[in-house]
């Protein structure tokens, strides 16, 4: 028996990559503010990519592809984001959420995905709003200023959490359907 990669062995990672990039590109269609697939992509990658490096890198690459596309569509104002500290913080948080997704490996259920989705949304909210506050000239660098930054971000948290839950349903549910139809996916990506 040959040890070379067969199409059956590549089916799992290829499908996961395609699903992740396709969902990332939904950021290009009109949507409510912060209603995004980003956190769901990270959890999905962490849950299903057999290689932990892929579990972290694929969601980051998909996010980068969608960020580049948004930059091309929106022009210079969006490209400013690529040279900001916020860019690094968002990407580091997404990498951390991919690691959080490792906790779903082999234990995916509606309740667990929902719980991890809410936890991921909270982590993303706390990290990114901390980044908005840190070094800000708008918010005082005090505990009260940090509280004000979090309070200002609260209206966006709901859409972020709803987006995470919606796209988790699409990714995890869609992949569950594919796994039931394609037996090779059951063993390659558990």
ABEGO torsion letter per residue (X at the ends): XBABBBAAAAAAAAAAAAAAAAAAAAAABBBBBGBBAAAAAAAAAAAABABAAAAAAAAAAAAAAAAAAAAAAAEAAAAAAAABAAAAAAAAAAAAAAAAAAAABGABBAAAAAAAAAAAAAAAAAAAAAAAABGBAABBBBAAAAAAAAAAAAAAAAAAAAAAAAAAAAAAAAAAAAAAABAAAAAAAX
